[in-house]
């Protein structure tokens, strides 16, 4: 698949205009239109409704846009990793699966940099599936993931798992919702709104983890992935949905800084504790890996 076509597709989706994309890239509008026709022919779907003065995405276009962005992001990250690894003899390549445990990684790397100022690193955010495979094949030295309802990797995996943080999963609920006055949310409470979770990529692992931890959520169609925590916070604050949040990794244990979201425990016969784990391969000879593990 031509990466330039994907980049052009993302720009057209953003601007809603072939002409604006053409002007920005100093090419003709016909050239942009041709690229999009070629992409549609390759995918065998129509991506755009072409109006007289406006281009809008079809339902198929909306479904494809996140995948296209993932492909472009992954390629760019891989290219940057290659260039940076060539230029440094003190290099760490690390990954994390969500913005929530970012602080754990940031603090550890900050401490490591204070004693190893020449250290360079690349940081990648991705799904558990991509991160574990990247650690397994050696393109990442370490990744942070979550064990919640199911282990981050199978017992047969050759990866080492080290727990670095433990707390309880909670549910975000708008303070506009009377349920926010409760001390905990029950299965019946959670049946009243859709439930969101954050993941930068499509991840069956996270969905399966939530279902395993709360088997009473037997309707997969009620649980939806969002690709930004900002979007998740907005929808929860406006009482359009509930959402999973990792207690202990959000700024306020019980209520958001703006007072619009309350974080409540989930009433369930199954424990709602989770572990943030560091995944790495013991055969990895990078001397900085053990130093990073020591910072956690």
N, C-alpha and C positions, 0 to 999 in steps of 0.2 A: 504494500500500500504506500502510495506517495505521501511522504510526510508534509510536503508543502501544500498538497491539496487539503490535508486535515487542518493545517494552520489557517488556510484560507476559509475553510468551512466554519471554523470557530469564529473568525472575524466577521463573516457574513451573518452568522447567527447573532453576534453581539450588536452589529450596527443595523441589521435589517436592510442592507443596501449593497448591491453589487458595485455601484458607482463609488461609494465612499471607500470601500476596500480597494478598488482600483486606483483611486486618487492617492491613497495612503502608500500604496506599493509602486506607484509610478508605472502602471500597466493599464491596458485598456479594459473597459467594462466587458467587452466581448471575451477577453482572455479569462477574466474571473468567471463569467458565465460558463465558458467551456470547461474550466477546471471542475466546476460543480456538476456539470453534466457527466463528465468522466467519472467522478466519484459516485454519482447516482447509478451509472451504468455498472460500475464495479460492485456496488452493494445490491443492485437490482431492486432499489426502492426509490421513491420520490422523497427528497429531504426538504424541499421548499415549496411553498405556495408562492408563485410569482405574480404579484400584482403590478399595477401600472407604476406606482411610486413607492411600493413597499414590498419587501421580501420577508415572509414569515415561515417558521418551521412547521412542517407537518408533524403529526404524532410520531411518525418514524424518526423524524429529525430530532425531536425532543428526546426520544429514547437513545439515540446514537450520540448525543452531544457529550455525555459524561464519559463514554468509552473513548471518544476521540480525544478528549482532554487528558484522560489517563495515558493514552498512547504517546501523545506529545510530551507530557510531563515525564513519563518513564524514560523516553529516549533522551530528553535533555539532561535528566539526572544522571543517566548512565554515561553520557558523553562527558559531563563535568567530572564525574568520578574518575574516569580514565585519565583525563588531563591532569587532575590534581594528584592522583596516585603516582604518575610519572615524575612529577616535579618535587616530590617530598619523600624523605627517608624516615619521617616520623608521621605516620598516617593512621587514622582510625576511621572506619566506615561503620556507621551505626544507624539503626532504624528504630522507629517507634510507631505504634498503631493508632494513637489518637492524641489530640491536643491536651487531654487531661493529664497524662503522665509526662508531658513535656518538661515540667519543672524538675522532676526527678532526674531526667537526663541532663537538663541544662545545669543543674547544681553540680552534678558529678563531673561534667566536662569543664565547668568553670574551675573547680578545685584542681583538676588535673592540669589545666593550663597554667595555674599559678606556679607550679613546680616544673612544668615542661613547656615553656613559652614557645618553643619551636614546633610544637605539635600542630598538625593540620588535620582536618577531618571533613567528612561529608556526612550529612544527615538526611535521611529519607523517611518520609511518612508513607505508610502503606497498610494493606490488609494483613491479617495474621498469616494468610496463605502465602502471600508474596514475601513477607519478611522471613518466615521460616525457611522457605526455599532458598532465599538469598543467603541466609546464614549457612545453610547446608551446602550450597555450591561455592561458597567462599567469596561471594561478591559483597557480603557484609561481615564484619567481625563480630558484631553483637546486635541484638534487637530486643526491644522491650515488648512484651505481649501480656495477655491477661488469662488467668485461669479462673473461670466463673461458670459453674455448672458442668464444665468439662475441661480437661487439661489443655494447655496451650499446644502441646505436641503429643503424639501418641506414645505409649510406653515403648514401642518398638523403635522410636526415633534414636538416632545416634547423637542428637544434640543434648547438651547439658542444660538443665533448668535450675536457676537459682532465684528463690523468692527474695525480692528487695522491698516489698511494701504490701501490707494487708489492711483491708478495711471492709466496709459493708456497702453493697449497692443500694442506692436510694432512688426514689422516683420524684421527678420534678412536677409540681402542680401549681397552677396559677393561684395567686392570692385572691383573684376574682372568683374562684371556685370555692363553694362552701366546704368541699372536702379538704381544703388546705388547713381547716381548723382541727382536723382529726390528728390523733397521735401517730397513726399508721394507716396505710391504704390496704384494703382487702381486695380479694379477687373480684367481688361484686363492684367495688368502687372502680376498678381498672377497666371494667366492661363499658364504661360510659363515654370514653373518648379513644381515638387512635393513640398508639404508643410509638414514640420515635426513638431511634438510636443513631449515634453519629459514627460514620465510617468514611474515610476518604475514598474508598473503593468498594465495589460490590463485594460483600463478604458473607458467605453462608456460615462461616465459623461463628461470627458474632450472633447471627440470628439463631443458630442452633444452641449457642450458649444461653441466650435469654430463654428460649423455649425449655431447655433442660432445667434451668433454675426455677422456672415458674410453669409447670406443666398445665396449669389451669388456663394459660394463654394458648389454647389449642387452635386458634384461628390465625394462621400466618398472615392473612390479608389485613389484619388490624395493626401489624407491626411494620413500620416503614423506616427505611434508611434516609438520612439527610446527609448532605456532603459538607456542611459547615455547622459549627457549634452556634454561630450567630443566628442562622436560620432556625435551629432547634430552640434556642432561647426565646426568640420572637414568638414562635408558634405556641410555646408553653406559656409564656407570660400573657398572651392574648386569649388563653383558655381554649385553644384549638386542639390541644393534644397534651398527653403526658409524655415524659421522656426519662430514659435511664441516665443516671448520673453516678459516677464513682465517688461515694462518700470519702472524705479525707483528701481528695484531690481537687475539690472545688473550693473556691475562696471562703465560702461560709457554709458551715455544716448544716444549718437549719433553714437559712433564708438567703437569697441573693443580695448583692450589695444594693441594688435598687429597690429591694423590698417587693418585687413583683412575682418571684418564684419561691415557693417553699419546697424544701427537700425532705421527704418523709420516708421512713422505713417501710418495707413491704411485709405485710402479715402473711406468712407462709409456713407450712410445715417443714419446708426445706430451708436450710441456712442460706442467707443471702451474702455471705462473705465472699470476697474475691482476693486474688493475689496478683500483683504486678510482678512479672518474672523476667529475668534476663536470660536470653537464649544465646548460647554460643557453642562452638565446636572445640572440644578439648585438644584436638590435633592442630588447632590454629597456633602458629608460632609467633604471631605478632606480639612483641614485648609490651606494647602499650595496652593490650587487652586485659592482662592481669591487673595492671595499675588502675584501669577504669573500673574493673570489678571491685577493687579495694575501696574506691570512692563511694560506691553504693552502700 
